[in-house]
Amino acid sequence: MSRSQSYFLVSLPTSISSSNNKDEAFQALQAAVQSDYGTTYPFSIPGFKIGTLDALVQQADDLSKLNTACESVVNKVGDSLRGLLEGDEEKIAQQKTINDKPVDQYLQSFSWNRVKYRADKPLVDLIDALQKDAASIDNDVKAKFQQYNQVKQNLAASQRKQTGNLSTRSLASIVDPTLLINDSDYLETHLLAIPNTSVKEFLKSYETLSPMVVPRSSVLVASDDEFALYAVVTFKKHSTEFVHKCRERRWTPRDFKYKEGGKEEEQQEIDRLAKEERKLWGEALRLGRTGYSESAMVWVHVLALRVFVETVLRYGLPLEFVCGLVKTNPKVLKKAKANLDSNFSYLGGNAFGRDKKGRVQQDTNMGADAAAMQGTEDYTAYVYYEFEIL
């Protein structure tokens, strides 16, 4: 769905038509929106089991909270896909489908999933099932993307060891093992990464940094644009003091133990991580696509339930209403909403009136009270919910 598109759901009593006919009421809704400001599609909502008034009020509050949670899950999954596909909007759009349909098409042809969410179940059970599904999708997608990101970070760290400067990169392919003293009880070889700007100072002073540094033992092992790597021999008795003094001067001691085949092992580890990263990338993409589809589907079902519950609370029984999905864009959404207010403000009773020029005007005190009951910032004279699925 394009970022320039917005949707809103509207529920109106069939009494808006003189014949109380559902088709005529929908036509009245279409005419009120006006085609210049939005396209109106029928939005089918089943008849659910209706409990007590107190239960409906509580369910309206629960659905408001669940709606926020579902929107958050959909957005998080979308952000995860965006990161995985490196912001390529065309590729991202290809993954964002609902039940293998483009988002627009799914919304415009919405049909309640009666197999997964049986309409003959109590509303409280349906809300609980939707809540559990949303939480499960969120947890599954989060876990898989965390797994992928961890391997990706490990791979990047391993690759940096092969390409960084001499103060950080792996020394397995750089250090000649014959330069190292490994089997002495008294002597130890230290490898030090010295900034190029400090080499002269190092050569003048390393022998006096601590007691028992072997004179003229420094050997240049390798160099790059930033550092020179030197090997220096000291007696083990004073190794700790020597290393400490080096750090004080910002010379970097490199902890390195020669291992036969170490270079090959490091490359094998990089190859293993690269293979695992590719595998997990595919798994994350598949789960991200599925997670987006399922979380968006759950959200639309929550919206449908919100409309139903609010319709019962607003218009009462017998339940005779028409629901429409209006596709618009942010530039003209307010005009479409203003048209609805102009045509149907009378449904709000004393909460709405008209000013001297005949324009619809809300009683701010009554509107605020009603909005609090509705769970929205702005009260409308009819059931109305805006949303965007990005």
N, C-alpha and C positions, 0 to 999 in steps of 0.2 A: 504494500500500500504506500502510495506516495505521501511524503511528509506534508504535502499541501492539501491533503484531504482530511476532513473531520466527519464524524458521524454523531447523530443523536437519535435516541429512541423516544418516541412519544406515544403515550396511551391516552385515549379520549373515550368518554362514554358514547355509545351509539346514539344517545339522545341529541347529539349535535346535528343529526339529520332529522327532518320533520317526520320521516317515516319510521325512525328508529331502526333503520336497516343498516347492517354492517357494511355492505358494499358502498352504500351512499355515504356513510360516515367516513369511510376511507377516502372516497372521492373528495369529500369536504376538506379532509386533512391535506390531500394533495393540492387542492386549490388554494388553501390557506398558505402553504409553504411557498408556492409559486415556483415554476420550473427554472426561473432565472437565478433563484437562490438555493436550489437543492433538488435532488431527485429522490422521490419517496417510494419506498418499496414496502409491500406487506411484510410484517414480521409475526410469524405464527408462534403463539404461546399456548401450550396445553392448559386444560383446566386441572388445577391441582387440588389436593385435599385441603380444605380450609379449617383451621382450628379456631380457638377462642380469640377474642380481640386482644387480650393481653399477650397471647402467644405471637400474634401477628406483629405487634409493636416490637416485641423482643427480636423477632426474626428480621424485621426491617433494620434494626440496629446491627444485628449479626451480619447481615448481607452487606451493609455499608462498609464494615470493617473487612469483610472477606473480599469485597470489590477492590479495596485499596491493596490488599495483599496479592491478589491475582494480577493486578496491573504491575506491581513491583516484580513479580516472577517473570512475566512476559518481557518486561524491559531488561531485566538482568540476563535472561537467556539471549535476547537480541544483542545486548552488549558483548556477551561471550562470543557469539557468532561473528560480530564485527571484529573483535580482537583476533579470532582464529583466522579470518579471511583478510586480515590486514586492511580493513576499511574499504574493501572493494565493494561499492554499493550494488553493482550489478550482480555480483556473485551472492551477496548477502540477500538480495531480493529473491533470488532463485531458491534459497533455503527457507524463506519465510512463507510457508503455506499452512493451511489448516485442512486436515483430512485430504491432503494432496490437491487442494484447490487454492487458487490465489485468494488472499484475504478478502478482497472485494467480493469475489464470487461466493465465498462461503457465507459472508454476512448477508448478501442479497438473497440467498436461497436457504437461509437458516431453517433447520428443522431440529426440534428437540431430540436428543439421543435417548430414545425410549428404552433401548436395550441396556445401556449403561446406567441411566438415571430414570428408573421407572416412575412414570407420572402418577401412579396410584399409591406411591409411598408418601408418608407424612412429610411435610415441608422440612421439619427438623432433621429428618433422615437424609434428605437430599442435600441440605446445606452441609451436614456433617461429611457426606461422601465427597462433595466438591472441595471442601476444605482439606480433607485428607489427600485427595488427588493432587491439589495444588502444592501442598507441602512435600509430597513424595517426589513430584517432578523437580521441584526446587532443589531438594537434597541430592537427587540422582545426578542432575546436570552439574551442580556445584562440585560434587565429589569427583566426577570424571574430568572436569576442567582443571581442578586442583591437581589431580594426578598428572595430567598432560603438562601443566605449567611447571610442576616440579621437575619432570624429566627434561623439559625444554631448558630450564635454568641449569640443571646439571650438565647438559650437553654444552651449553654456552660457556660454563665455567671450565670444562675440559678443553674446549677449543681455545679459550683464552690462554690456557697454560702452554699451548703450542705456538701462540702468536704474540704474546706479550713481550715486555722488555725483560732484561736479565734479572730484574728485582722480583719478578713474579712468575715468569714462564718456567715450564718444566726443564730440568737440566739433564734429563736422561740421554738426550741426543747430543749434548754439548760437552759434558765433562768426560775427559779421558780417565778411565779408572786407575791408570798407572800413576796419576798425580795424587791419589789419595792414600793415606796411611790408614789401614784398616785393622791390622793385627797386632799393633803395639800396645803394651801395657802402660806406656808413659806418654807417647806422642799422639797428637790428633791434628787432622787437617781441617781447617775452616774455610768455607767458601763465602766470599763477601762481594756484594754488588755495590760498587763505588760509583757515585755520580761522576760523570766525566769531568765536571768542574772541580772535583775534589781529589783527583788522582794524584797530583803532585803532593798535596798535603798528606795523603795516605802513605805514599812511598817514603816520605821523610819521617813520619811519626809512628808507623805501625809497630816497629820493634820496641818502642818504649811505652806502649799503651798499658801493658801489664808485665809483671815479672815473667821470665822464662819463655819469651817469644823467640823462636829459633831465628837467629840473624840471617838476613838475605834469603829467607825462605819463600818470599812472595813470588808467585808465578802468575802471569797473565793467562787466563784460561780462554776468555772470549770477550768481545766488546760489541756494542751496538750504538745507536745514535744517542742513547741516554746514559748508559752504564758501562763500566768495565768490570768483568768478573775476575777476581783474584783468589788464588789459593794461598793460605798462610798456615804454617805449622807452629803449634804451641805445645807446651807440656800440659797434659790433662789436668794436672793439679790447679792450673790457673786459667783453664778454658772459660769458666763461667765469668770471671772478671774481665777477660779479654772481650768476650761477646758483649757484655754490658757496656764496656767502654766504646765499642764500635757503634752500638745503638745510640749512645749519647751524641755521637758525631754524625748521626743520620747515615751511617753505612749499614747496609742491610745484610745481616747474616742469613745465608741460605741453608736451610736444613736439608741435607741431601745424603742419602745412603745408596751407594751403587748396588744395583741388582741385575744379575744376568738376565737379559731379555726384557729389561724394564721398558725400553723404548717401544718394543713390539707390543707389550701389554697395554701401554697407554693408548696406542693406536687402536688396538682391539676394543678397548673400553669406549673410545670415541665412536667406533663403528657400531658397537652394541647400542649405545645411547641414541645414535642417529637412527638406527633401525626401529628402536622402541618409540622414539619421538614420532616417526612417520606413522607407525601403527596406531599410537594413541591419538594422533591428529585426525586420522580417519574415524576412529571410534568417537572422538569428541564431536566431530562434524555431524556424524549420523545421530548421535544422541541430542546434539543441539537442535538439529532439524526436527527430530521427533518431539523434543521438549518444548520447542516453540509451538508446534502444532497443537500439542495436548494442552499446554498451559493457556494458549489463546482460546482454545475450544472451551476449557473450563470457565474462563473469564466471561465469554459470551453467554454461557449458561447461567452464570451468576447474575449477569445483567438482566437476562430474561426473568429470573426469579425476582429480582428487585422490582422490575416493572409490574409483575403479577401481584406481589405483596402490597406494593404502594397503591396499585389500582384498587385492590379490595379495600384498603384503608381509606382511600380518597373517595371512591364512588359508591362503595357499599354493595349490598346484595339486592336483587339478583344481579349476577355479574354479567353485564352486557357492555363490552368495550371493543375498541379496535386499536391495534398497535401498528405503528409504522416506523421503519428505519429510514432516516433521512441522510443522504450522502451530500455533503457540502464541502466548503473549504473555509479556512479561518477568515478570509477577507469578507465573505458575505454571510457567515454564520449568524452574526448579530442581527442582520436584516431578516433572515429566515425566522429567527426567534421572535423578533419584533412583530412579524406578520402573525405568528401563532398567538402572541399576547393580544394583539388587536382583535383577533377573531374569537378567542376563547377565554379572555380574562374574566368573563362573567361566571365561569366555573369556580373561580376563587372566592365568590361571595363578597364579603366586606373587606377582604384583603386587598382588593383592587378597585380602582375607580377611574375616572377620567378628569383631566384638567380642563381649563376653560376652552382650550383649543380642540378638545375631543380626544387627546392622546391618552393612552393607557398609563395610569399612575398607580404605584403600589403604596399601600399604607405600610410604612416602614416598621412600625411597632408590631402589627399583626403578621406582616411578612416574615419578620425575624423569628417570631415564635413558631410559625409554621415551618420555616426552614430548619429550625432545630429539630422538630419532629421528623422532618423528611430526611435529615442527615446530609443536607447540602448547604452550601453557603448562601445561595439565592433561592428563595421560594418562587415556585411557578404555580399558576392556577390549574395546571394539569400535570400529569406525570411526565417527567422530562429528565433524561440522562445523557449528557455529552460524554464522548470517549474517542480516543484515537488508539489504534493498534499499530505501533511502529515496528 
